[in-house]
Amino acid sequence: MNRLFVLLALASCSRESAPPAAPIATMPAASPAIRMRVHTETFGSFRLAGHEPPREIPETKGGGLALFDFDRDGDLDLFVPNSATLESPRRGPGAKLFLNQGNLRFEDAGERVAIDFAGWGMGVAVADIDADGWEDLYIAALGKDVLLHNDRGLRLRDITVPAGLTNPRWGTAAAFGDLDGDLDLDLFLVQYLVFDPAQPPPREQYRGIEVFGGPLSLTPEPDAVFENLGNLRFLEHTATSGLLEASPGLGLGCVILDFDGDGRQDIFVGNDSTPKQLFVNQGGWRFAERALPLGLAVNADGAAQATMGIAIADLNNDRRPDIFTTNFADDTNLLQVSRASDWEDRTRQYKLGAVSRPFLGWAAHFADLDLDGDEDLLVFNGHVYAQATSATMNSEYRQPALCFERRGEAFERVQADWLAPAHVDRSAVFGDLDGDGDIDAIVAEQHGPLRLYENLAPPGNWLQIELLDERPQSKNRRGLGARIEVLQGTQTQTRWIYSGGSYQAANPASAHLGFASADPVRVRVHWPDGALSELSNTSLRQKLRISHP
C-alpha cells in the first residue's frame, strides 16, 4: 500500500481506533550497573501550580524546566517557569529559580533575583542571545510568551515587547540556533492549538469514558520562526519561511541541529497525534518540510503518533543523529535510526517497543549513566487522564519511570527500587549537579514536587566538554549546533550541542561522555560555521573547555 495513503488514513483516526494492548511479559532484571538515589526534599515545599486531577487539556501539558549556570559560579542552577490555573490563567504564583549551593543543595533565590514572569509557563529555551556572557531564557506559554534577559545574575527582565516577540498563541516549546549562518542565535517556537480557558471545548469520549476535549478535535496552531537582528531584537519570518506550506501539527517539542549534514541547522518537531515534521534548512530563511520522504514522519506501520519527548544520540556510530520519541499509551515509543540518506524505524531491534506500550512517555534523554562507554536511556511517564487504569485504558494514571541500559545492539530495562514509585511526570533536565563526573536528573511531576535523581555510579572515566566562541563577530558563544567526536582506540563517540529536546526542557549546553578505559582520547569539534578543532592525547576525568580556532 502506498505509504502516503496509509499516513493520511491513520492521521485522520482518533486514538479510540487503536486495538487493545497485548499483554506485556515481565522483563528480566538487568544488572544493577545503573543506580540512583531519589531526593524528594531538595526543593523544599515547592510544587508546580495547577489543579489535580486535570480538568482540561492545558493542565496536562506543562511543567518545563531549565538547567543552566544562571549566576556564572560554575555549577548548574534550576529555573522553573511554573504554571497557573483555569481560574486565573494569566496570573499564577510565578516562576522559580533555585541556585545550586553544592552537595546537591539548592536555595530558592526568592527575593534576591527578580523574575518578570507569572504566567502559564510551558517550555523553556536557554541561550546567551546578546553574547554578554549571561544566559537568557525564552518561555513558551499559554497566553503571553516571555523573553527574559539575564541582567548579570541580578534579574530576569522581561524584554519581550521591545524584542519584537509578542505572541498571543499557545506556545509549548522553543529552541535557539543559528538558522541563517550569521553567527547569532535565532528562535524557533513550537505552538499547540487554539484554546480559550474561559470557554473550554465540550467533553469527549475515550474508550467509553468521558474526558476533557482535544487535541484532535481542536484547531492546531502553526509554528513560528524569528531572526536575531542583534541589539536584543528579533524579526519574524514565519509567513515567508515555508513553515506555513506544511500542514500545522499539534506541536509539543523540537530540536535544532544539522540533521542532513549540509552545514545548515534544521528543525525537528514532535507533534501530538499528527505526523512529526523535519524542516530542512534551504538557506535564505526558507525551510522545506521533508519528514515523510526522509522516514521521520510516522512509524514503520505508517501511523502518526502522539509525540511528546525527544532524545538524540548516535547509536549506530555513523556520526548522524538518531531520534527517540516518546508517545501515548497503548502505542510504543519510537526509535528512528539514520541511514545513508534517511532514517528508519528500528524500535523493535533495539528492544524499546513492546516494553513501552503500557506507558505514556514524556521527558527522555540519552546519557552514559554507568560510565561504560555507551549511552543509556531514561524515560519519565504519566497519563493525561486521571480515570486511566489498566482495566479501562490498558494503562495507569500514575506510572513509574523507565531506565534502559545499553547492551550491545539493544537496550535492557533496568529493574530497581529507585524506579518503582509511580508518578505523573512531565519535564526533566539532565546534568552533573554535584561535580562528581556523572549525570544526575531533576524531574517535574504534574502539579507535584520536584525530584532529584542522584547518580550513584562508582568513580569512572568521563569527560565533559563545553565550547566557547569568543570571536568578536560571533554571538553563538556556546557553540549551539556543533558536533563533537571523541576517539579512544577504535571507538568513536558522537555528541551534539543543541537546543530543545527532553520535554519542554533546556539542558546544559555541554557534552558528557563515559569511557570503559582510562586511556587518553582525541577530540574533534565540528563547529556550526564549518571550522574544525582537534585535540589529541586528552586526559579524562576533567571538564574541558574548547575555544573556537
N, C-alpha and C positions, 0 to 999 in steps of 0.2 A: 504494500500500500504506500502511496506517496506520503513522505514524512510531513510535508506541509499540511496535507489534508488531515493527518492524524492530529497534528498540533492544533489546527483550528477547531476540530471537533471536540477535542478534550478540553481546550481552554474555555469552551462555552458551557461546560458542565459544572455543577456545584460539587462540593466535597461529598454531598449526600449520595452521589452515584458511586462512590468508591466501595469496593467489596469489603466484607468484614475481614479483619486481620486474621492471618493464620496464627495458630499457637506458636509461641516462641520457646524453643528449647533452652534450658539453662546453660549458660556458657561456662566452660571450665575455668576455674580461677587461675589467673596469671600469677607469676612470681611477684612478690611484694617489692619489686625494684623501685616502684614509684610510691612514695609515702608522703602524706601531707598532714599537718595539724591545722584544724579549723578553729579560728578565733572569732567569737561572736560578740565580744565586748570592746573591741578595739576602737569603735567609733561611738562609744557611749550609748545614749538612748535614742540617737538619731534613727528615724525611719522615713522611708520615702513617702511623700504625701500621696493621698488618694483614698479611695473607698474600696473596702474589701468585704464581700466579693465584688468583682467589677459588674457595673450595670450597663455600660455602653462601651463601644469599641475603643475609644481613646484611653480608657482606664486599663486596657490590656497591653498597650504598645510601648509605653515609656520606660524610663529607668536608665538613661545613658550615664556613662562615666568617662572621665579623662584622667590619665596618669602622666604627669609631666613635672618638670622641675620649675615650679612657679616662682620661687624666690631665689633661684640660682645658688643654692647652698650645696649642690652636689648630690642630693637624693630626690626621690620621686614623691611628689605630693598628689593628693586626690581631689578632683573637682567633681561635684555632683550638681547638675543643673536643677534637679528636683522637679516635681510636677505640681499639679493643682487639682481642683475638683470640678465636677459639673456645676456645682452651685456657685463657684467663683473661678471660672476657667481662666480669667485674665490676671488673677492675683492669687498666688499661692504663698506658702510660707517662705519662699526664697531659696536661692542656690546656696550650696555649702562648699567651703574649702577646708580641707584637712591637711595640715602641714606635718610632714614627716619629721619626727624628732629622733629617729634612730631606734634600733632594737625593737622594731615593729610597733612603735608607739606613734600615734597621730594626735595632733592637737587641733581642735576646732579653731580656725582663725578668728571666728566671731567678729567682734568689733574692730579688730586690728586691720582687717582688709575689707574695704567697701566693695560690694559686688552689685552692680547695677542690673540685676535680673531677678524677677519674682514671678515669671510667667509659667506656662505649662511646658517645661522643657522635655525634649526627646533626645536626639543625638547630639554629639559634641565633636568638633574638629579642632585640632590644635596646630598652630604654625606661627612663626615669627613673621608676620606679614609685612613689616616695615624694616626688618633686619636691624632692629635696635638692640638685639641681644636678649629680649624678653619675649617669651612665647604668649601669643594671644589666642582667644577662643571664639569660635562661632557656635551658637546654639540653635539648632533646628527645633521649632516649637509648634504646638497647636495654637495658632494665632501669630503674634509678632515674633519673628526670629530676631536674634540679637548678635551683633559683633562686639565683643568685649576686648578692649585694648588693655594690655598689661602695663600699667604705669609704674614701672620699676619696682614691682613687688609690693606696692602700697595700695593699689586699687585696680579692680577690673571695671573699666569705664565704658559705658555704652556709647559707641560711635556709629551706630547703625545708620542713622539718617544722613549725617554728612558723608558717610562712606558710600551711599547710594545702594544700600542693600535692604531697603524696606520690602518685606514680603508678607502679605496677609494670609497666604495659604498654609496648609498643614504640612510643615516640614518635619521629616522623620530622621534624616541623617545628612551628613555633609562630609566633604573631604577637600583637602588642598593639594594642588600640584601645579607644575609649570606646564600648562596646556598649550602655550603658544611659543615656547622655547626662548623667551626673552629674559630668563634668569630671575623671574619673580614668581610668586605663588598665587595662582588663580583659585577660584572656588567653584565646586560643583555641589548643587543642592538637590537632595532626593525628596520628592513630595509624594504624599499618600493619596488622600481622597477628600471630597467635599463633605464637611461635617459641621453642623451648627449645634453647639451644645444646648442652645435654647429650644431647638426643635429636633430631637433625636429621631432617627428613622424608625419605622414600625418594627415590631418584633418579628423574628423569623423562626423557622423550624430546622433543627439539625438532629437527625436520627430520631425524629418524633418528639423532640424536647424543645420547648420554647427557649430561645436565646436572643441576645441583642442582634440588631440588624447589621449587615455588612460582612465582608467587604465587597463581594462580587455584585451586590445589588446597588452599590453606591458609585458615584462618578469619580473616576481616577483623576488626579492632578498630574500635569506634565512636570518633568524635572526642569532644572534651570542651571545656567552656567554664566559665570561672571569673570571678566578680565580684571586683573590687578593693574591699575593705572599708575601706581605709586602715590605717595603722599596720603596714604590711607583712604584711597578712593577706588571704587570698582565700577565697571560698566557691564551691563547685561547684554549677552549675545544670543540668548535663547531663540529669539524669533528667526535669526538668520543662520543658526549653527547647524541645522539639520535635526536637532532633537525633536522638533515638532513634526517631522516627517515620519517618525515612528509612532505607533500606537502607544499612548501613555500607559504605563504599568502602575501597579499599586506599590510604589517604591518603599522599601524598608532599610536598604543598606547599599553601600557602594565601596569600591576600591579604585584608586587612581594609580596606575603604573603602566609600563610599556609591555603590553601583553603579546604583541606580534613581533617585537624585536626590530622595529624600523626606526627606533630612536625618538619616537614621539610618544607622549603619555596618553594612554587610552583610559576609558571609564567603564568599569563593570558594575552593573546594577542588579541587585536581587529584589524581586518583586513578589508580593503576596498574591498567590493564586493565579498569577499571569506569568507568561514566559520571562525568563531572565533576559537582560539586554547587555550587549557589548558595543559601546560607542567608540568605533575605531577612528582615531585622530587622522584627518586628512590634511592637516595644516591649514593656516589661514582662518582659524576659528570655524572649521567645518568638520562635522562628525558624521560617520555612516554607521547605522545600526546593523551589525553583522553577526549577532549571536547565533541565529539559526544555521546559516551555512557553515559556521565555524564549530558547530556541535555543542554550543553552550546554552541555548535557549531552553531546552527540555531534557528529560532523561532518556535513557535508551529505549523506553517504550513510547516515546513521543509525547509524554504527558508534561504539561506545565504544572509546576509545584508551588506550594506556598512557602517561599523562601524568606527566612529571617536572618540567620547569621552567615558570615563569610570568613573563611580562613584560607591562607595562601601558603604553599610550600612547593618544593621541588622534590617530589617523591621518586621520580624515575631518573634523576640525575642528568637531565638534558638541558639544564640551565634555563628552562622556561617555566612559568608559574603554573602549578596545578591548583584547582579551585575546589574547595569543600564548602558545601552549603547545607545549613540545617533547614528542616521542613516540618510541615504539620504532622500531627499524629495520624496513625493509620496509613502512613506513607513512609518512605525511607529517606534518610539523609542522602546526599548526593556527592560523589567524588568524580570530578572530571579531570582526567589526566591528559597532558599535552602530547601531541604527536608532532610530526614534521611541520604541518601547516594548519592543524586544527586540534580539537580536543575530543575525547570520547569518554563515555560513562564507564568507569572501572570500579564502581562502588562494590559490586559483588566480589570481584577479585581481591580487593583489599579488606574484605570481611567487615564492611561498615554499613551494610544494608539492612538485613533482617533484624539485627540487634537493635536498630533504632526505631523500628516500626511502632512500638507502644509509646514512644516519647514524642513530645512536641519540642523541637530544639530551638534554641536562641543563640546566645553567645558561643563562639567556638574559636579555638586557637591551636595552632601547631607550635610546639616548643619541645626542646630536648630536656624533659623533666628529670631524667635519671642520668644525664651527662654521659651517655654511652656512644654518642656519635651519630644518632639519628633522631628525628623529631617524633614525639608522641602527640597525642591529641586529647584536648579537654573540651567537653560539650556540656552546657548547662540547659536545663529543661524546665517546663511547666506549662500546663494547659491554659487556654484562654477562657474556657467555660467552667465555671465553678461547679456545674452539675456533672462534670465528667467523672465517670467511674469505669472500671473495667467491664462491668456488666452493660452499661448504657452506651459507652463510646469507645470501648476497647482500650481505654487509656484513663489514668487517674489525673485528678486536678493537680495535686502536688506530686512532684516527680524527683527522683534522685539525679545527680549529675552522672555523666559517663566519662570515664577515662580509658584511653586506649594506648597500650604500649606497642611501639613499632617492633615487629618481629619479622625481619626479612622483607618479603614482598607483601606483607599483610599486617593488620593490627589485631591485637588481642585485648578484649575487655578486661580491665583490672577490677577485681572484687576486693573491696577493703572497707573497713568500718567508717573511714572518713568520707566515703562516697554514699553511705547508706541513707542518711536522713533525706527526706523528701521536702522540696520547696517549690515555690512558684517563681523561678528565676527568670531574669531578662538579660541585662548587660553584664559584661565582665571585662576587666583590664588585667594585663599581664606584664610583669617586670620584676627585677631584682629589688625587692623592697628593703632588705636588710643588709645588702652589700656582701653576701656570702658566696656569690657567683652562680646561684641557681635562680630559676624563675618561680616567683610566687604569683598569687592572683587575688583580686578583690572582686566580689560578686554582689550584684544588686538584686534583691528579691522584690517582687512586685508589692509595693506598699508595705514593705517589711524592712528589717535591719540589714546592714551591710555585713558581709562575712569576709574575713581574710584567711586565705589558704597559704600557710607557711610550708614551703618545700623542705622536706627533711632529708634530701639527698645527701649522702656522705660526701666529704670533700673529694672533688674530682677535678677533671681537666676541662677548662672552659675559657671562652674568650668573648668579651663584649666589645662591640665596635660602634663608635659614634663618628659621624662625619662633620667636617667643619669647612665651609666655603667662605673665606673672608675677603675674597676679591671685591674691590670697590663696586664693580659693575653687577655683582651678584646679590640678589635678595633672597636666595634659597640657601640660607646658612646651614641647614641641617641635611642638605643633600636629598630631599624628598624625591623619589623616583630612581634612586641609584640601585644598581645590582652589585652584590658583594659575593665573591667566590673565595673560599678558603680551602687550600690544598694541603693535605697531610698524607704523604706517601702516594698511594694510588687513589685515595679517596678525595672527592671534591664535594663540598657542601655549598649550597647557594642560598642567600637570603636577599630580601628586598627591603629598602627603606621606603615605606609608603604610608599614605593617609587613608583612613577608613578601615573597614573590616570589623571582626568580632560581631557585636551587635550594638549599633548606636554609640560606639566607643572610640576613644583615642588612646592608642598605646604609645609608649615612648618611641621616639624616632631613633632607634638603635637596633643593632642585630646581635643576637645571642646564639652562641654555638657551644656544644659539648663535644668531647673527644674521648675515645676509648684509650688513646695513647697520650703520653706527655710530650711526645716529640714536637719540635718547633714546626710552625706552619708557614705557608706562603699565602699572602693576602692580595687579592686583586679587587679594585673598586672601579666599576664602570659607572662614571658619573653621568647624570642625566643629560649633560651637554656634549657627551661623547668622549670626554677626557678619561684617561686611564691612570690610576695609581697602583703601584706594585710595591709590596714589602716582602722581603724574604727573611728566613730564619727568625720568625717572630715567636717569642715565648708565649706560653699560655698562662692562665690564671691572672689575667690583667684586664683592665678597662682601657681599650686602645682608642685613641682619637686620631683620625687620619684627616689631614688637610688636603684641600684641592691642590693639584700640582701647579 
